[in-house]
Amino acid sequence: MTESYYAGSYWLARPESGAACAQRAESFFRALERCDRAWAHWRDTEPHQDATQSPVRLDAASLARRFERENHRQGPDGFRLSFWSGESVTESTALSVRCGAATPWLSSMCVLDLPTRGALAARVLTAAVLTDVLRAMVLRWEPEWAIATSHEHRQQVSERAKAGTFVGWITYFSRLRGVVPPLPAPVRVETVEEQGTLVILTPDLFTAANPEHVSLAARVQEQLQGAGLLRPLQPVVPS
């Protein structure tokens, strides 16, 4: 069975204007294009619906105008985007963004559902590229927690998959969640400027079908749980 992968960043109750969210989104798209050339162009519709549709404009002014429309609003004060990249369903990337909302009941997020096969999947489903993707998310969206892993492993370790409560292939912790303790090899820990810390379990393709990967993730999860780093998201406290 081919596992499917995603990369997502999550935060809670951080109110922002449509213009502020659009600035973050424009900067994120520029960073994402540097991760892989295929992510330079995005469309409103899935590839099987209209693969010939013209790419959407990704500058902040155009994105801000989108946020003014009814179909890009999320509740009374939030905004959302759903874009697609790629020429076929199996080789496509889906992007979902929710941002700007003050509510503590629905998390804000930036999530990429990654391709499962083909040349793009071969290029991006690596520890190096997904580490760069999470760095891009962290530096532009400033989440509390982020992860890149397979859907299958998430389902194994977290019945409800609540953001902040489990460990995947690559996991990010904001410095506000605490200090990451020393972890066993081959785990690598990297800081993301002053924002927080990335925990990378293995340089190899992480899969839920590999018992060694699953065992390593369980050991690291236990250690991070003991350090108090695994917990549900908390509302952003204004500085």
N, C-alpha and C positions, 0 to 999 in steps of 0.2 A: 504494500500500500504506500502511495506517495503521501507524505505528510505535507500539510499546508502551513505557511508561516505568516506572521504578522509582526509589525513593530508599532508600538503605541506609547504615547505619553499622556499623563492624566494629572489633573489638579482640580481643586474644588473652590467654589464660591469666590472667584476673583473677578469683580465687575470691571469691564473695560468697554470703551466706546467702539463703534464699528470701525472708525478710522485707526484706532490703536491695534485692533485685531487685524486689519488689513495690512498695516505696516509689518506686523509679525509674520503674516502669511507670505507677503512678498519676499521677505528676507529668507524664510524657510524654503520657498520654491527655488531661490537662487542657490542655496546651500545644497538642496536635494539634487539639482542638476549636476553639481560637482561630484556627487556620489556616483551617478551613472547618467550617461548622455540620454538614455531613453526617457528620463524623467524631466526633460526640458519642455515637453508638450503634454497638455491635459485637455480633456473634453468633458462635456456635461453628461454624455450618455455612455452606456456600456458598449464595448466593441461590437458585440453581435447586433446591437440596435442600429448603429451608424458609425462605422469605422472611418468614414470619409468626412465626418464633421470637422469643421475648422477648429483649431485649438482655441481655448479661452485665453483672454488677456490676464496676465498674472501680475501686473503692476498694482501698487497699492491703491491708486485712484479708481481703477476698474473694479478691484475687489471690494472697495468701500461702497461703490454704487450697487454692487450685488447685495451687500448686507442691508441696503435700504429696502430691498424688495421683500414682499410678504413671504415668498417661498424660501427665503434664506434667513428667516427669523427663527429663533429657538426660544419659545416662551415670550414673556414680556420684555426681556432685556438682553437676550442672548442672540448669537448668530451661528450659522452653520454653512458648511460647504460639502459637496460630494462631487468629486472629480474622478475621471478614469484616464489611464494612460496605457497605450498598447494597441495592437492591431487584431488580437484574437482573445477570446475569453481565458484560455489557459495561460497565455503569456501576457496578461494584463496586470496592472496594479490599480487598486482602488484606494482612494484617499477620502477619509471622513474627518471633518473638523467641527468641533463645537467649542465656542469660546464666548467670553464676555459676560456670562450670566453670574448673578449674585447668589443664586439658589444653592443651598447646601445639599439638596436632594438629588441632583443630577450632575455627575462629574463633567467637567470640560475635558476635551481630549483632542489629540491629533493622532490618527491611526492609519497606517498603511497595511492593506492586505496584499501580500506579495505574490508574484507569479509562482506557479507550481512546477512548470517545466519549460523547456526551451532555452535559447541562448541567454535571455535576460535572467532567468532563474539561476543559471549556472554562474553568471557574473555576480549577482547580488546576494545569493544565499551563502555568504561567507562571514566569518567573524569580523574580518577587517571592514567590509562594506557596511554591515549592520551596526558595527560600533560607530562608524562615521554617521550613519543615519540617526542613531540615538543622540550623538553629540549635536547634530543639527537641530533635532527636536528640543533638546535641553537648552541650547543657547538662544533659540528663538522663542520658544513657548514657556520656558521656565517652569516645568512641571514639578510636582512633588515626587513623582515616581514614574518610571518608564520601563518598558520591557521589549525584547525581541526574542521570540521563541515559536514553537509550533503549537497550533491549536490542540493537537493531540496530547502534547505534554501538559498543557494548561488544564485540559479536562481530567487528566490523571491526578493532578495534585490539588485541584481546587474545584470543588463541586459547583460553587457559584461564581468562581473566577472574579472575586472582588478585587479591584485595583488596590495594590499596595500590600497584599497579603501572601504572595507567593514568589518563587524564584524561577527564572527561566534561563535560556541560553545566555542572554546578556540582560542584566538588570541594573537600573539606575536608581540611586537614592539621593534625594536632596540632602544637603548638609543639615537642614532643619530636622531631619528624621533621626540623626545621630551619626556616630562614627562607625565605619565598617571595620570589624576586627580582622586580624590575620586569618587567612583562609588557606586550605590545603592545595598543593599542586594537583593539576595544572592550572588552577584558577588564577586569573590575572586581575589586578585591581588598578584602575586608572582614574585620576581626578579629571573633572571637567571644569577647568578654570576655578572660580570660587564658588561654583554652583553646587557641586556634589561629587558623587563617586559612581563609576561603572564597575560592575562585577561581571567578568567574562569567564564562564565556566570552562570552556575548551576552545582551542583554535580550530578544531574540526567541526564539520557539520553536525550540530546537535540534533539527535533524534530520540523520540520516545520509544523507538524499537530497540535501542541500544541499552542493555541493562547497566553497563558501566556509566553511561551518561545519566541515567535515571538515578542510580545510586549516588553519584557525585552531587547531583542537584539536591537530593534528599539530605545529604550531610551538610551542604552549605545552607540549605533552608533552615535546618535545625540550629546551626550556629547563629544565623542572622535573626532567627526568632528569639534566641536567648539574649541577643544584644539589643532587642527591642526595636529592630528596624522594620519588621513586618507587621503592619497594622493598617486598618482602613484609612483612607484619605481624610485629612483634616481641613476645615475652611482656612483660607489664607488670612493671616493676621496682618492688617495694615502696618507698615513700618513707620 
